[in-house]
Every structure is written in C-alpha cells, then in structure tokens.
Amino acid sequence: MKQDGHVTVVTDRGQVSIPAELRRELHLSAGRKLLWEKLSDRELRVRAIDERKPVGPLAVLGFARRFRRERRATADWMEDLRTGER
C-alpha cells in the first residue's frame, strides 16, 4: 500500500511527533492546541485551534479595567452619575 505524506509512530505514552516540515508550514510551536477528530475506524483529522484574539466589539471587553484605580460597586457609580445629572 502506497503512503502519501508523512509517517510517524505513536509512543507507549500515546504521543505523536509532528514532522518539522509540517510544523514550520503551519506555524505550530510548543503549547499550541490541536483538535483531534475521529473520522472512521482508521482515519483521524487533526486541526490547529485558532487562538487569535477576538476582533470587533468583543476585543474591548475588560479593557477599561486596566485603568481602574479603585474597585467600586455599581451602586456607587450610579450614585455619582445620578448626582451629576441634577
């Protein structure tokens, strides 16, 4: 049977090495998460999980927290805002 691609071996501990050529092409480094999917009894799919930061409105969630000097309850903030409206 002809094998296309790269052949690796599963160790006793269930570990598999990713060939260096593929690691470079896919920009995989230590700590990168991979998703393993069973397609059939003899076939797996491995995908690198995209861990980029969210874009758009979700990207700014929690940003202002960096500049907070003190921790205050919402009721205190609302009191200050209401006082300013009078």
HTML snippet that shows the backbone in 3Dmol.js (N, CA, C, O; Angstrom):
<script src="https://3Dmol.org/build/3Dmol-min.js"></script>
<div id="view" style="width:600px;height:400px;position:relative"></div>
<script>
const pdb = `
ATOM      1  N   MET A   1       0.844  -1.181   0.000  1.00  0.00           N
ATOM      2  CA  MET A   1       0.000   0.000   0.000  1.00  0.00           C
ATOM      3  C   MET A   1       0.891   1.246   0.000  1.00  0.00           C
ATOM      4  O   MET A   1       1.791   1.365   0.831  1.00  0.00           O
ATOM      5  N   LYS A   2       0.648   2.154  -0.910  1.00  0.00           N
ATOM      6  CA  LYS A   2       1.445   3.374  -1.035  1.00  0.00           C
ATOM      7  C   LYS A   2       1.000   4.391   0.016  1.00  0.00           C
ATOM      8  O   LYS A   2      -0.197   4.603   0.215  1.00  0.00           O
ATOM      9  N   GLN A   3       1.969   5.019   0.687  1.00  0.00           N
ATOM     10  CA  GLN A   3       1.696   6.034   1.706  1.00  0.00           C
ATOM     11  C   GLN A   3       2.075   7.407   1.163  1.00  0.00           C
ATOM     12  O   GLN A   3       3.236   7.640   0.828  1.00  0.00           O
ATOM     13  N   ASP A   4       1.123   8.301   1.075  1.00  0.00           N
ATOM     14  CA  ASP A   4       1.420   9.684   0.716  1.00  0.00           C
ATOM     15  C   ASP A   4       1.540  10.481   2.007  1.00  0.00           C
ATOM     16  O   ASP A   4       0.819  10.214   2.968  1.00  0.00           O
ATOM     17  N   GLY A   5       2.429  11.439   2.037  1.00  0.00           N
ATOM     18  CA  GLY A   5       2.549  12.281   3.218  1.00  0.00           C
ATOM     19  C   GLY A   5       3.652  11.820   4.145  1.00  0.00           C
ATOM     20  O   GLY A   5       4.638  11.227   3.708  1.00  0.00           O
ATOM     21  N   HIS A   6       3.483  12.093   5.422  1.00  0.00           N
ATOM     22  CA  HIS A   6       4.495  11.822   6.446  1.00  0.00           C
ATOM     23  C   HIS A   6       4.026  10.678   7.337  1.00  0.00           C
ATOM     24  O   HIS A   6       2.843  10.591   7.668  1.00  0.00           O
ATOM     25  N   VAL A   7       4.944   9.807   7.723  1.00  0.00           N
ATOM     26  CA  VAL A   7       4.633   8.692   8.613  1.00  0.00           C
ATOM     27  C   VAL A   7       5.306   8.953   9.956  1.00  0.00           C
ATOM     28  O   VAL A   7       6.499   9.252  10.009  1.00  0.00           O
ATOM     29  N   THR A   8       4.541   8.841  11.043  1.00  0.00           N
ATOM     30  CA  THR A   8       5.082   8.968  12.393  1.00  0.00           C
ATOM     31  C   THR A   8       4.653   7.750  13.193  1.00  0.00           C
ATOM     32  O   THR A   8       3.841   6.948  12.731  1.00  0.00           O
ATOM     33  N   VAL A   9       5.197   7.613  14.390  1.00  0.00           N
ATOM     34  CA  VAL A   9       4.926   6.458  15.245  1.00  0.00           C
ATOM     35  C   VAL A   9       4.317   6.938  16.556  1.00  0.00           C
ATOM     36  O   VAL A   9       4.756   7.944  17.114  1.00  0.00           O
ATOM     37  N   VAL A  10       3.314   6.226  17.048  1.00  0.00           N
ATOM     38  CA  VAL A  10       2.714   6.522  18.349  1.00  0.00           C
ATOM     39  C   VAL A  10       3.583   5.864  19.416  1.00  0.00           C
ATOM     40  O   VAL A  10       3.890   4.676  19.315  1.00  0.00           O
ATOM     41  N   THR A  11       3.984   6.624  20.442  1.00  0.00           N
ATOM     42  CA  THR A  11       4.818   6.079  21.516  1.00  0.00           C
ATOM     43  C   THR A  11       3.969   5.294  22.508  1.00  0.00           C
ATOM     44  O   THR A  11       2.742   5.272  22.411  1.00  0.00           O
ATOM     45  N   ASP A  12       4.641   4.644  23.473  1.00  0.00           N
ATOM     46  CA  ASP A  12       3.939   3.903  24.527  1.00  0.00           C
ATOM     47  C   ASP A  12       3.019   4.809  25.338  1.00  0.00           C
ATOM     48  O   ASP A  12       2.016   4.350  25.886  1.00  0.00           O
ATOM     49  N   ARG A  13       3.352   6.075  25.413  1.00  0.00           N
ATOM     50  CA  ARG A  13       2.546   7.035  26.173  1.00  0.00           C
ATOM     51  C   ARG A  13       1.467   7.700  25.319  1.00  0.00           C
ATOM     52  O   ARG A  13       0.774   8.600  25.793  1.00  0.00           O
ATOM     53  N   GLY A  14       1.321   7.271  24.079  1.00  0.00           N
ATOM     54  CA  GLY A  14       0.292   7.823  23.206  1.00  0.00           C
ATOM     55  C   GLY A  14       0.681   9.124  22.537  1.00  0.00           C
ATOM     56  O   GLY A  14      -0.186   9.837  22.031  1.00  0.00           O
ATOM     57  N   GLN A  15       1.949   9.448  22.522  1.00  0.00           N
ATOM     58  CA  GLN A  15       2.413  10.692  21.925  1.00  0.00           C
ATOM     59  C   GLN A  15       2.797  10.490  20.469  1.00  0.00           C
ATOM     60  O   GLN A  15       3.255   9.419  20.071  1.00  0.00           O
ATOM     61  N   VAL A  16       2.599  11.549  19.679  1.00  0.00           N
ATOM     62  CA  VAL A  16       2.939  11.529  18.261  1.00  0.00           C
ATOM     63  C   VAL A  16       3.743  12.789  17.962  1.00  0.00           C
ATOM     64  O   VAL A  16       3.373  13.879  18.398  1.00  0.00           O
ATOM     65  N   SER A  17       4.831  12.650  17.229  1.00  0.00           N
ATOM     66  CA  SER A  17       5.623  13.813  16.815  1.00  0.00           C
ATOM     67  C   SER A  17       5.096  14.338  15.489  1.00  0.00           C
ATOM     68  O   SER A  17       4.761  13.568  14.589  1.00  0.00           O
ATOM     69  N   ILE A  18       5.027  15.656  15.383  1.00  0.00           N
ATOM     70  CA  ILE A  18       4.619  16.291  14.131  1.00  0.00           C
ATOM     71  C   ILE A  18       5.893  16.573  13.342  1.00  0.00           C
ATOM     72  O   ILE A  18       6.804  17.214  13.865  1.00  0.00           O
ATOM     73  N   PRO A  19       5.979  16.115  12.110  1.00  0.00           N
ATOM     74  CA  PRO A  19       7.188  16.353  11.316  1.00  0.00           C
ATOM     75  C   PRO A  19       7.537  17.841  11.246  1.00  0.00           C
ATOM     76  O   PRO A  19       6.658  18.694  11.123  1.00  0.00           O
ATOM     77  N   ALA A  20       8.838  18.135  11.328  1.00  0.00           N
ATOM     78  CA  ALA A  20       9.322  19.519  11.361  1.00  0.00           C
ATOM     79  C   ALA A  20       8.825  20.334  10.174  1.00  0.00           C
ATOM     80  O   ALA A  20       8.466  21.501  10.332  1.00  0.00           O
ATOM     81  N   GLU A  21       8.800  19.740   9.003  1.00  0.00           N
ATOM     82  CA  GLU A  21       8.341  20.448   7.805  1.00  0.00           C
ATOM     83  C   GLU A  21       6.903  20.949   7.982  1.00  0.00           C
ATOM     84  O   GLU A  21       6.585  22.085   7.634  1.00  0.00           O
ATOM     85  N   LEU A  22       6.046  20.090   8.525  1.00  0.00           N
ATOM     86  CA  LEU A  22       4.650  20.490   8.747  1.00  0.00           C
ATOM     87  C   LEU A  22       4.541  21.534   9.847  1.00  0.00           C
ATOM     88  O   LEU A  22       3.743  22.465   9.739  1.00  0.00           O
ATOM     89  N   ARG A  23       5.341  21.390  10.915  1.00  0.00           N
ATOM     90  CA  ARG A  23       5.314  22.386  11.995  1.00  0.00           C
ATOM     91  C   ARG A  23       5.676  23.762  11.469  1.00  0.00           C
ATOM     92  O   ARG A  23       5.054  24.757  11.841  1.00  0.00           O
ATOM     93  N   ARG A  24       6.684  23.822  10.601  1.00  0.00           N
ATOM     94  CA  ARG A  24       7.088  25.119  10.030  1.00  0.00           C
ATOM     95  C   ARG A  24       5.999  25.682   9.122  1.00  0.00           C
ATOM     96  O   ARG A  24       5.652  26.859   9.224  1.00  0.00           O
ATOM     97  N   GLU A  25       5.463  24.851   8.241  1.00  0.00           N
ATOM     98  CA  GLU A  25       4.439  25.315   7.298  1.00  0.00           C
ATOM     99  C   GLU A  25       3.188  25.822   8.010  1.00  0.00           C
ATOM    100  O   GLU A  25       2.577  26.800   7.579  1.00  0.00           O
ATOM    101  N   LEU A  26       2.808  25.154   9.102  1.00  0.00           N
ATOM    102  CA  LEU A  26       1.580  25.508   9.819  1.00  0.00           C
ATOM    103  C   LEU A  26       1.831  26.443  10.997  1.00  0.00           C
ATOM    104  O   LEU A  26       0.905  26.786  11.733  1.00  0.00           O
ATOM    105  N   HIS A  27       3.099  26.857  11.175  1.00  0.00           N
ATOM    106  CA  HIS A  27       3.478  27.763  12.270  1.00  0.00           C
ATOM    107  C   HIS A  27       3.045  27.201  13.624  1.00  0.00           C
ATOM    108  O   HIS A  27       2.468  27.914  14.445  1.00  0.00           O
ATOM    109  N   LEU A  28       3.328  25.917  13.847  1.00  0.00           N
ATOM    110  CA  LEU A  28       2.993  25.271  15.111  1.00  0.00           C
ATOM    111  C   LEU A  28       4.187  25.367  16.051  1.00  0.00           C
ATOM    112  O   LEU A  28       5.316  25.067  15.661  1.00  0.00           O
ATOM    113  N   SER A  29       3.940  25.782  17.280  1.00  0.00           N
ATOM    114  CA  SER A  29       5.004  25.858  18.274  1.00  0.00           C
ATOM    115  C   SER A  29       4.530  25.164  19.545  1.00  0.00           C
ATOM    116  O   SER A  29       3.361  24.798  19.665  1.00  0.00           O
ATOM    117  N   ALA A  30       5.437  24.990  20.483  1.00  0.00           N
ATOM    118  CA  ALA A  30       5.114  24.309  21.736  1.00  0.00           C
ATOM    119  C   ALA A  30       3.952  25.008  22.432  1.00  0.00           C
ATOM    120  O   ALA A  30       3.917  26.236  22.517  1.00  0.00           O
ATOM    121  N   GLY A  31       3.018  24.231  22.921  1.00  0.00           N
ATOM    122  CA  GLY A  31       1.859  24.777  23.620  1.00  0.00           C
ATOM    123  C   GLY A  31       0.648  25.009  22.740  1.00  0.00           C
ATOM    124  O   GLY A  31      -0.443  25.259  23.253  1.00  0.00           O
ATOM    125  N   ARG A  32       0.810  24.933  21.439  1.00  0.00           N
ATOM    126  CA  ARG A  32      -0.319  25.139  20.523  1.00  0.00           C
ATOM    127  C   ARG A  32      -1.304  23.993  20.673  1.00  0.00           C
ATOM    128  O   ARG A  32      -0.899  22.832  20.733  1.00  0.00           O
ATOM    129  N   LYS A  33      -2.572  24.300  20.733  1.00  0.00           N
ATOM    130  CA  LYS A  33      -3.599  23.277  20.918  1.00  0.00           C
ATOM    131  C   LYS A  33      -4.033  22.703  19.576  1.00  0.00           C
ATOM    132  O   LYS A  33      -4.183  23.420  18.586  1.00  0.00           O
ATOM    133  N   LEU A  34      -4.230  21.384  19.576  1.00  0.00           N
ATOM    134  CA  LEU A  34      -4.677  20.672  18.383  1.00  0.00           C
ATOM    135  C   LEU A  34      -5.982  19.964  18.696  1.00  0.00           C
ATOM    136  O   LEU A  34      -6.157  19.426  19.790  1.00  0.00           O
ATOM    137  N   LEU A  35      -6.894  19.963  17.741  1.00  0.00           N
ATOM    138  CA  LEU A  35      -8.179  19.284  17.879  1.00  0.00           C
ATOM    139  C   LEU A  35      -8.116  17.996  17.074  1.00  0.00           C
ATOM    140  O   LEU A  35      -7.847  18.020  15.873  1.00  0.00           O
ATOM    141  N   TRP A  36      -8.366  16.863  17.742  1.00  0.00           N
ATOM    142  CA  TRP A  36      -8.333  15.550  17.098  1.00  0.00           C
ATOM    143  C   TRP A  36      -9.763  15.088  16.886  1.00  0.00           C
ATOM    144  O   TRP A  36     -10.559  15.064  17.825  1.00  0.00           O
ATOM    145  N   GLU A  37     -10.092  14.718  15.649  1.00  0.00           N
ATOM    146  CA  GLU A  37     -11.435  14.237  15.312  1.00  0.00           C
ATOM    147  C   GLU A  37     -11.332  12.850  14.677  1.00  0.00           C
ATOM    148  O   GLU A  37     -10.543  12.634  13.757  1.00  0.00           O
ATOM    149  N   LYS A  38     -12.131  11.925  15.177  1.00  0.00           N
ATOM    150  CA  LYS A  38     -12.166  10.584  14.595  1.00  0.00           C
ATOM    151  C   LYS A  38     -13.132  10.607  13.417  1.00  0.00           C
ATOM    152  O   LYS A  38     -14.310  10.925  13.581  1.00  0.00           O
ATOM    153  N   LEU A  39     -12.634  10.271  12.229  1.00  0.00           N
ATOM    154  CA  LEU A  39     -13.464  10.250  11.026  1.00  0.00           C
ATOM    155  C   LEU A  39     -13.980   8.849  10.729  1.00  0.00           C
ATOM    156  O   LEU A  39     -15.100   8.687  10.243  1.00  0.00           O
ATOM    157  N   SER A  40     -13.174   7.846  11.018  1.00  0.00           N
ATOM    158  CA  SER A  40     -13.573   6.446  10.821  1.00  0.00           C
ATOM    159  C   SER A  40     -12.699   5.588  11.731  1.00  0.00           C
ATOM    160  O   SER A  40     -11.936   6.115  12.540  1.00  0.00           O
ATOM    161  N   ASP A  41     -12.810   4.281  11.600  1.00  0.00           N
ATOM    162  CA  ASP A  41     -12.006   3.388  12.438  1.00  0.00           C
ATOM    163  C   ASP A  41     -10.512   3.484  12.146  1.00  0.00           C
ATOM    164  O   ASP A  41      -9.699   3.063  12.969  1.00  0.00           O
ATOM    165  N   ARG A  42     -10.139   4.024  11.001  1.00  0.00           N
ATOM    166  CA  ARG A  42      -8.725   4.090  10.630  1.00  0.00           C
ATOM    167  C   ARG A  42      -8.283   5.490  10.196  1.00  0.00           C
ATOM    168  O   ARG A  42      -7.203   5.654   9.629  1.00  0.00           O
ATOM    169  N   GLU A  43      -9.108   6.482  10.458  1.00  0.00           N
ATOM    170  CA  GLU A  43      -8.780   7.818   9.954  1.00  0.00           C
ATOM    171  C   GLU A  43      -9.080   8.885  11.007  1.00  0.00           C
ATOM    172  O   GLU A  43     -10.141   8.883  11.633  1.00  0.00           O
ATOM    173  N   LEU A  44      -8.115   9.802  11.188  1.00  0.00           N
ATOM    174  CA  LEU A  44      -8.246  10.929  12.109  1.00  0.00           C
ATOM    175  C   LEU A  44      -8.007  12.225  11.349  1.00  0.00           C
ATOM    176  O   LEU A  44      -7.326  12.249  10.324  1.00  0.00           O
ATOM    177  N   ARG A  45      -8.574  13.285  11.865  1.00  0.00           N
ATOM    178  CA  ARG A  45      -8.286  14.629  11.348  1.00  0.00           C
ATOM    179  C   ARG A  45      -7.725  15.429  12.519  1.00  0.00           C
ATOM    180  O   ARG A  45      -8.275  15.402  13.620  1.00  0.00           O
ATOM    181  N   VAL A  46      -6.639  16.134  12.275  1.00  0.00           N
ATOM    182  CA  VAL A  46      -6.025  16.979  13.298  1.00  0.00           C
ATOM    183  C   VAL A  46      -6.057  18.410  12.787  1.00  0.00           C
ATOM    184  O   VAL A  46      -5.593  18.701  11.684  1.00  0.00           O
ATOM    185  N   ARG A  47      -6.612  19.303  13.607  1.00  0.00           N
ATOM    186  CA  ARG A  47      -6.682  20.717  13.221  1.00  0.00           C
ATOM    187  C   ARG A  47      -6.059  21.570  14.314  1.00  0.00           C
ATOM    188  O   ARG A  47      -6.270  21.324  15.502  1.00  0.00           O
ATOM    189  N   ALA A  48      -5.297  22.564  13.911  1.00  0.00           N
ATOM    190  CA  ALA A  48      -4.754  23.528  14.864  1.00  0.00           C
ATOM    191  C   ALA A  48      -5.881  24.478  15.249  1.00  0.00           C
ATOM    192  O   ALA A  48      -6.563  25.031  14.387  1.00  0.00           O
ATOM    193  N   ILE A  49      -6.068  24.659  16.548  1.00  0.00           N
ATOM    194  CA  ILE A  49      -7.127  25.542  17.031  1.00  0.00           C
ATOM    195  C   ILE A  49      -6.649  26.983  16.904  1.00  0.00           C
ATOM    196  O   ILE A  49      -5.545  27.322  17.329  1.00  0.00           O
ATOM    197  N   ASP A  50      -7.482  27.813  16.321  1.00  0.00           N
ATOM    198  CA  ASP A  50      -7.164  29.224  16.129  1.00  0.00           C
ATOM    199  C   ASP A  50      -7.415  29.958  17.441  1.00  0.00           C
ATOM    200  O   ASP A  50      -8.558  30.083  17.881  1.00  0.00           O
ATOM    201  N   GLU A  51      -6.350  30.437  18.058  1.00  0.00           N
ATOM    202  CA  GLU A  51      -6.476  31.106  19.353  1.00  0.00           C
ATOM    203  C   GLU A  51      -6.235  32.610  19.255  1.00  0.00           C
ATOM    204  O   GLU A  51      -5.818  33.242  20.226  1.00  0.00           O
ATOM    205  N   ARG A  52      -6.494  33.169  18.095  1.00  0.00           N
ATOM    206  CA  ARG A  52      -6.313  34.613  17.948  1.00  0.00           C
ATOM    207  C   ARG A  52      -7.335  35.357  18.795  1.00  0.00           C
ATOM    208  O   ARG A  52      -8.399  34.830  19.120  1.00  0.00           O
ATOM    209  N   LYS A  53      -7.001  36.563  19.136  1.00  0.00           N
ATOM    210  CA  LYS A  53      -7.890  37.413  19.917  1.00  0.00           C
ATOM    211  C   LYS A  53      -9.118  37.766  19.088  1.00  0.00           C
ATOM    212  O   LYS A  53      -9.024  37.894  17.867  1.00  0.00           O
ATOM    213  N   PRO A  54     -10.286  37.928  19.748  1.00  0.00           N
ATOM    214  CA  PRO A  54     -11.486  38.297  19.004  1.00  0.00           C
ATOM    215  C   PRO A  54     -11.350  39.688  18.390  1.00  0.00           C
ATOM    216  O   PRO A  54     -10.645  40.547  18.920  1.00  0.00           O
ATOM    217  N   VAL A  55     -12.022  39.893  17.286  1.00  0.00           N
ATOM    218  CA  VAL A  55     -11.995  41.173  16.595  1.00  0.00           C
ATOM    219  C   VAL A  55     -13.357  41.836  16.783  1.00  0.00           C
ATOM    220  O   VAL A  55     -14.368  41.150  16.930  1.00  0.00           O
ATOM    221  N   GLY A  56     -13.383  43.151  16.779  1.00  0.00           N
ATOM    222  CA  GLY A  56     -14.635  43.873  16.895  1.00  0.00           C
ATOM    223  C   GLY A  56     -14.975  44.181  18.341  1.00  0.00           C
ATOM    224  O   GLY A  56     -14.082  44.302  19.180  1.00  0.00           O
ATOM    225  N   PRO A  57     -16.267  44.310  18.638  1.00  0.00           N
ATOM    226  CA  PRO A  57     -16.700  44.720  19.974  1.00  0.00           C
ATOM    227  C   PRO A  57     -16.191  43.806  21.088  1.00  0.00           C
ATOM    228  O   PRO A  57     -15.903  44.285  22.185  1.00  0.00           O
ATOM    229  N   LEU A  58     -16.076  42.517  20.834  1.00  0.00           N
ATOM    230  CA  LEU A  58     -15.617  41.595  21.873  1.00  0.00           C
ATOM    231  C   LEU A  58     -14.166  41.845  22.269  1.00  0.00           C
ATOM    232  O   LEU A  58     -13.757  41.487  23.373  1.00  0.00           O
ATOM    233  N   ALA A  59     -13.397  42.444  21.394  1.00  0.00           N
ATOM    234  CA  ALA A  59     -11.982  42.682  21.673  1.00  0.00           C
ATOM    235  C   ALA A  59     -11.770  43.708  22.779  1.00  0.00           C
ATOM    236  O   ALA A  59     -10.712  43.710  23.408  1.00  0.00           O
ATOM    237  N   VAL A  60     -12.735  44.572  23.035  1.00  0.00           N
ATOM    238  CA  VAL A  60     -12.553  45.621  24.036  1.00  0.00           C
ATOM    239  C   VAL A  60     -13.132  45.266  25.400  1.00  0.00           C
ATOM    240  O   VAL A  60     -13.007  46.048  26.342  1.00  0.00           O
ATOM    241  N   LEU A  61     -13.759  44.110  25.523  1.00  0.00           N
ATOM    242  CA  LEU A  61     -14.314  43.725  26.818  1.00  0.00           C
ATOM    243  C   LEU A  61     -13.203  43.646  27.863  1.00  0.00           C
ATOM    244  O   LEU A  61     -12.192  42.975  27.655  1.00  0.00           O
ATOM    245  N   GLY A  62     -13.396  44.329  28.974  1.00  0.00           N
ATOM    246  CA  GLY A  62     -12.418  44.305  30.054  1.00  0.00           C
ATOM    247  C   GLY A  62     -11.244  45.250  29.877  1.00  0.00           C
ATOM    248  O   GLY A  62     -10.388  45.324  30.757  1.00  0.00           O
ATOM    249  N   PHE A  63     -11.175  45.974  28.768  1.00  0.00           N
ATOM    250  CA  PHE A  63     -10.038  46.854  28.503  1.00  0.00           C
ATOM    251  C   PHE A  63      -9.927  47.968  29.544  1.00  0.00           C
ATOM    252  O   PHE A  63      -8.830  48.246  30.028  1.00  0.00           O
ATOM    253  N   ALA A  64     -11.043  48.610  29.896  1.00  0.00           N
ATOM    254  CA  ALA A  64     -11.018  49.736  30.831  1.00  0.00           C
ATOM    255  C   ALA A  64     -10.604  49.301  32.234  1.00  0.00           C
ATOM    256  O   ALA A  64     -10.148  50.125  33.027  1.00  0.00           O
ATOM    257  N   ARG A  65     -10.755  48.033  32.542  1.00  0.00           N
ATOM    258  CA  ARG A  65     -10.402  47.527  33.868  1.00  0.00           C
ATOM    259  C   ARG A  65      -8.927  47.784  34.194  1.00  0.00           C
ATOM    260  O   ARG A  65      -8.572  47.904  35.366  1.00  0.00           O
ATOM    261  N   ARG A  66      -8.084  47.869  33.197  1.00  0.00           N
ATOM    262  CA  ARG A  66      -6.656  48.115  33.423  1.00  0.00           C
ATOM    263  C   ARG A  66      -6.397  49.471  34.073  1.00  0.00           C
ATOM    264  O   ARG A  66      -5.415  49.636  34.796  1.00  0.00           O
ATOM    265  N   PHE A  67      -7.265  50.428  33.820  1.00  0.00           N
ATOM    266  CA  PHE A  67      -7.039  51.796  34.263  1.00  0.00           C
ATOM    267  C   PHE A  67      -7.789  52.143  35.547  1.00  0.00           C
ATOM    268  O   PHE A  67      -7.695  53.270  36.034  1.00  0.00           O
ATOM    269  N   ARG A  68      -8.519  51.199  36.089  1.00  0.00           N
ATOM    270  CA  ARG A  68      -9.313  51.446  37.295  1.00  0.00           C
ATOM    271  C   ARG A  68      -8.385  51.559  38.500  1.00  0.00           C
ATOM    272  O   ARG A  68      -7.543  50.693  38.736  1.00  0.00           O
ATOM    273  N   ARG A  69      -8.552  52.631  39.251  1.00  0.00           N
ATOM    274  CA  ARG A  69      -7.724  52.839  40.436  1.00  0.00           C
ATOM    275  C   ARG A  69      -8.309  52.137  41.652  1.00  0.00           C
ATOM    276  O   ARG A  69      -7.571  51.624  42.494  1.00  0.00           O
ATOM    277  N   GLU A  70      -9.599  52.116  41.743  1.00  0.00           N
ATOM    278  CA  GLU A  70     -10.258  51.518  42.909  1.00  0.00           C
ATOM    279  C   GLU A  70     -11.415  50.649  42.446  1.00  0.00           C
ATOM    280  O   GLU A  70     -11.961  50.833  41.358  1.00  0.00           O
ATOM    281  N   ARG A  71     -11.763  49.730  43.270  1.00  0.00           N
ATOM    282  CA  ARG A  71     -12.880  48.841  42.967  1.00  0.00           C
ATOM    283  C   ARG A  71     -14.122  49.388  43.662  1.00  0.00           C
ATOM    284  O   ARG A  71     -14.145  49.522  44.886  1.00  0.00           O
ATOM    285  N   ARG A  72     -15.153  49.703  42.884  1.00  0.00           N
ATOM    286  CA  ARG A  72     -16.377  50.274  43.449  1.00  0.00           C
ATOM    287  C   ARG A  72     -17.578  49.467  42.986  1.00  0.00           C
ATOM    288  O   ARG A  72     -17.578  48.880  41.904  1.00  0.00           O
ATOM    289  N   ALA A  73     -18.581  49.452  43.813  1.00  0.00           N
ATOM    290  CA  ALA A  73     -19.819  48.758  43.473  1.00  0.00           C
ATOM    291  C   ALA A  73     -20.569  49.558  42.412  1.00  0.00           C
ATOM    292  O   ALA A  73     -20.409  50.774  42.306  1.00  0.00           O
ATOM    293  N   THR A  74     -21.375  48.874  41.643  1.00  0.00           N
ATOM    294  CA  THR A  74     -22.170  49.530  40.603  1.00  0.00           C
ATOM    295  C   THR A  74     -23.063  50.609  41.202  1.00  0.00           C
ATOM    296  O   THR A  74     -23.246  51.670  40.606  1.00  0.00           O
ATOM    297  N   ALA A  75     -23.617  50.340  42.377  1.00  0.00           N
ATOM    298  CA  ALA A  75     -24.499  51.321  43.030  1.00  0.00           C
ATOM    299  C   ALA A  75     -23.755  52.631  43.292  1.00  0.00           C
ATOM    300  O   ALA A  75     -24.337  53.706  43.152  1.00  0.00           O
ATOM    301  N   ASP A  76     -22.480  52.554  43.668  1.00  0.00           N
ATOM    302  CA  ASP A  76     -21.688  53.770  43.903  1.00  0.00           C
ATOM    303  C   ASP A  76     -21.483  54.556  42.611  1.00  0.00           C
ATOM    304  O   ASP A  76     -21.603  55.782  42.599  1.00  0.00           O
ATOM    305  N   TRP A  77     -21.175  53.854  41.531  1.00  0.00           N
ATOM    306  CA  TRP A  77     -21.015  54.517  40.237  1.00  0.00           C
ATOM    307  C   TRP A  77     -22.325  55.174  39.808  1.00  0.00           C
ATOM    308  O   TRP A  77     -22.330  56.309  39.332  1.00  0.00           O
ATOM    309  N   MET A  78     -23.418  54.466  39.977  1.00  0.00           N
ATOM    310  CA  MET A  78     -24.724  55.011  39.582  1.00  0.00           C
ATOM    311  C   MET A  78     -25.065  56.245  40.410  1.00  0.00           C
ATOM    312  O   MET A  78     -25.628  57.206  39.887  1.00  0.00           O
ATOM    313  N   GLU A  79     -24.731  56.225  41.681  1.00  0.00           N
ATOM    314  CA  GLU A  79     -24.970  57.385  42.553  1.00  0.00           C
ATOM    315  C   GLU A  79     -24.205  58.604  42.034  1.00  0.00           C
ATOM    316  O   GLU A  79     -24.757  59.701  41.964  1.00  0.00           O
ATOM    317  N   ASP A  80     -22.937  58.411  41.673  1.00  0.00           N
ATOM    318  CA  ASP A  80     -22.144  59.517  41.127  1.00  0.00           C
ATOM    319  C   ASP A  80     -22.744  60.041  39.829  1.00  0.00           C
ATOM    320  O   ASP A  80     -22.807  61.252  39.618  1.00  0.00           O
ATOM    321  N   LEU A  81     -23.183  59.143  38.967  1.00  0.00           N
ATOM    322  CA  LEU A  81     -23.775  59.559  37.697  1.00  0.00           C
ATOM    323  C   LEU A  81     -25.077  60.317  37.916  1.00  0.00           C
ATOM    324  O   LEU A  81     -25.322  61.341  37.277  1.00  0.00           O
ATOM    325  N   ARG A  82     -25.896  59.821  38.804  1.00  0.00           N
ATOM    326  CA  ARG A  82     -27.181  60.495  39.071  1.00  0.00           C
ATOM    327  C   ARG A  82     -26.969  61.862  39.697  1.00  0.00           C
ATOM    328  O   ARG A  82     -27.707  62.800  39.395  1.00  0.00           O
ATOM    329  N   THR A  83     -25.982  61.990  40.556  1.00  0.00           N
ATOM    330  CA  THR A  83     -25.681  63.277  41.185  1.00  0.00           C
ATOM    331  C   THR A  83     -25.284  64.293  40.119  1.00  0.00           C
ATOM    332  O   THR A  83     -25.652  65.464  40.209  1.00  0.00           O
ATOM    333  N   GLY A  84     -24.549  63.859  39.131  1.00  0.00           N
ATOM    334  CA  GLY A  84     -24.121  64.742  38.055  1.00  0.00           C
ATOM    335  C   GLY A  84     -25.265  65.173  37.154  1.00  0.00           C
ATOM    336  O   GLY A  84     -25.162  66.201  36.486  1.00  0.00           O
ATOM    337  N   GLU A  85     -26.352  64.411  37.117  1.00  0.00           N
ATOM    338  CA  GLU A  85     -27.490  64.736  36.254  1.00  0.00           C
ATOM    339  C   GLU A  85     -28.376  65.811  36.846  1.00  0.00           C
ATOM    340  O   GLU A  85     -29.172  66.408  36.120  1.00  0.00           O
ATOM    341  N   ARG A  86     -28.270  66.076  38.119  1.00  0.00           N
ATOM    342  CA  ARG A  86     -29.159  67.043  38.778  1.00  0.00           C
ATOM    343  C   ARG A  86     -28.787  68.453  38.496  1.00  0.00           C
ATOM    344  O   ARG A  86     -29.444  69.374  38.982  1.00  0.00           O
TER     345      ARG A  86
END
`;
const viewer = $3Dmol.createViewer("view");
viewer.addModel(pdb, "pdb");
viewer.setStyle({}, {cartoon: {color: "spectrum"}});
viewer.zoomTo();
viewer.render();
</script>
